[in-house]
């Protein structure tokens, strides 16, 4: 899911979230280990100048879709 989040793929994030929940993950675990961790990677690349604001916004919208 980190790659899909990084690429801003909202539909894939929704599917991934539903899959993890169906496999017994708690909502808290999905949030912390999949979504927040993926955004941490996005933040590091933004800090390092690899990503720019539009890409970060796409990732944030994908995360929101998965919540």
TILODREN-775881 format. One record per residue: x, z, y of N, C-alpha, C in turn; residue number from 1. Coordinates in pm, whole numbers, plus 32768, in hexadecimal, padded with zeros to 4 digits. Layout:
BEGIN
  n.east  n.up  n.north  ca.east  ca.up  ca.north  c.east  c.up  c.north  pos
       X     Z        Y        X      Z         Y       X     Z        Y  NUM
...
This chain:
BEGIN
  n.east  n.up  n.north  ca.east  ca.up  ca.north  c.east  c.up  c.north  pos
    8051  8000     7F88     8000   8000      8000    8055  8000     807E    1
    80CD  8033     8074     8122   8037      80EB    8139  7FAB     8121    2
    8151  7F4A     80C8     8169   7EC1      80F5    80EE  7E86     8138    3
    8079  7E9D     80FD     7FFD   7E6A      8139    7FE3  7EAB     81C0    4
    7FFE  7F2B     81CA     7FEC   7F70      824A    804E  7F39     82B1    5
    80CA  7F27     8287     8131   7EF1      82DF    8108  7E68     8315    6
    80C8  7E18     82BF     809F   7D91      82E6    8016  7D8D     832A    7
    7FD6  7E01     8338     7F55   7E06      837D    7EE2  7DCB     832F    8
    7EE7  7DD2     82AC     7E82   7D94      8256    7E12  7DF9     8238    9
    7DB0  7DFD     8291     7D47   7E63      828B    7CF5  7E5C     820B   10
    7CCE  7DE5     81E1     7C7A   7DD9      8169    7CC3  7E0D     80EE   11
    7D44  7DF0     80E5     7D93   7E1F      8073    7DA3  7EB7     8077   12
    7DAC  7EEF     80EE     7DB6   7F81      80FB    7D35  7FC3     80CD   13
    7CC4  7F8B     80F1     7C43   7FC1      80C4    7C3C  7FBD     802B   14
    7C61  7F4B     7FF0     7C60   7F3F      7F5E    7CC0  7FA3     7F1E   15
    7D36  7FB0     7F57     7D99   800D      7F21    7D6B  809D     7F2A   16
    7D2C  80C0     7F99     7CF8   8148      7FA9    7C8C  8164     7F41   17
    7C31  8106     7F2F     7BC7   8118      7ECC    7C01  8123     7E3F   18
    7C67  80D4     7E22     7CA8   80D9      7D9F    7CE8  8161     7D86   19
    7D32  8192     7DE9     7D73   8214      7DD9    7D0D  8284     7DC7   20
    7CA2  827F     7E14     7C3A   82E5      7E07    7BF7  82DE     7D7D   21
    7BE3  8264     7D4A     7BA6   8256      7CC6    7C02  8286     7C57   22
    7C84  8288     7C73     7CE5   82B9      7C11    7CFD  834F     7C1C   23
    7CAE  8392     7C6D     7CB4   8422      7C74    7D07  845D     7CE5   24
    7D3D  8409     7D3C     7D86   843D      7DAF    7D22  8481     7E0C   25
    7D4B  84EE     7E4A     7CF7   852D      7EAF    7D04  84DF     7F31   26
    7CA0  84EE     7F87     7CA5   84AA      8008    7D20  84D6     8058   27
    7D41  8557     804F     7DB6   858B      8096    7E36  854A     8064   28
    7E40  8537     7FE1     7EB8   84F9      7FA8    7EC2  8466     7FD2   29
    7E53  841E     7FD0     7E54   8392      7FFC    7E81  838B     808D   30
    7E4B  83E3     80E0     7E6F   83E4      816D    7F03  8400     8181   31
    7F34  846A     8142     7FBF   8494      815D    8026  843D     8116   32
    8010  8419     8098     8076   83D2      804C    8070  833B     805A   33
    7FFD  8306     807C     7FF1   8274      8088    7FE8  8248     8119   34
    7F84  8279     8160     7F6C   8248      81E7    7FD0  827D     824D   35
    7FDF  8300     8254     803B   833A      82B8    80CB  8312     8299   36
    80F0  8312     821C     8179   82EB      81F8    8192  8259     821D   37
    8130  8203     8208     813E   8178      8231    814F  816A     82C7   38
    8103  81B8     8313     8111   81B2      83A5    8196  81EE     83D3   39
    81CE  824A     8387     8252   8280      83A8    82B9  8210     83A3   40
    82AE  81BB     833E     830A   8149      8331    82F7  80E9     83A6   41
    827A  80D0     83CC     825D   807B      8440    829B  80B8     84BD   42
    828F  813B     84CE     82C8   817F      8542    835E  8173     854A   43
    83A0  817D     84D8     8432   816F      84D5    845A  80E3     8500   44
    8416  807E     84CB     8438   7FF4      84F1    8414  7FD7     8582   45
    83AC  8015     85B7     838C   8007      8645    83FB  8045     8699   46
    8425  80BC     8672     8491   8101      86BA    8510  80AD     86BC   47
    852C  806B     864C     85A6   801D      8640    859B  7F90     8679   48
    8528  7F6D     86B1     8516   7EEC      86F1    84F8  7E7A     8690   49
    84D7  7E9B     8614     84B6   7E34      85B1    8425  7E08     85C2   50
    83CE  7E67     85DD     8341   7E4B      85F6    8322  7E62     868A   51
    82B9  7E20     86B9     828E   7E30      8742    81FD  7E60     8744   52
    81C9  7E7D     87BA     8145   7EBA      87C7    80D8  7E6E     877C   53
    80D0  7DE9     8783     8064   7DA5      8738    8067  7DC0     86A2   54
    80DE  7DC3     8668     80E9   7DDE      85D8    80C2  7E6E     85B9   55
    80E8  7ECA     8611     80C4   7F57      85FD    802C  7F67     8605   56
    7FED  7F21     8661     7F5B   7F28      866D    7F16  7EF0     85F2   57
    7F4A  7E84     85BA     7F11   7E4F      853E    7F1B  7EB5     84CE   58
    7F8D  7EF6     84C4     7F9F   7F5D      845D    7F41  7FD2     8474   59
    7F32  7FFB     84F1     7ED9   806B      8510    7E47  8049     84F0   60
    7E1F  7FCE     850C     7D97   7FA4      84EB    7D83  7FA0     8453   61
    7DE9  7F76     840A     7DE0   7F76      8378    7DD3  8004     8344   62
    7E1F  8060     837E     7E15   80ED      8354    7D89  8122     8371   63
    7D55  8103     83E5     7CCF   8130      840A    7C67  80FC     83A7   64
    7C78  8080     837B     7C1A   8045      831A    7C1C  8092     8296   65
    7C90  80C7     8273     7C9C   8110      81F6    7C6F  81A0     81FC   66
    7C4B  81CE     8272     7C27   825C      8280    7B94  8273     826A   67
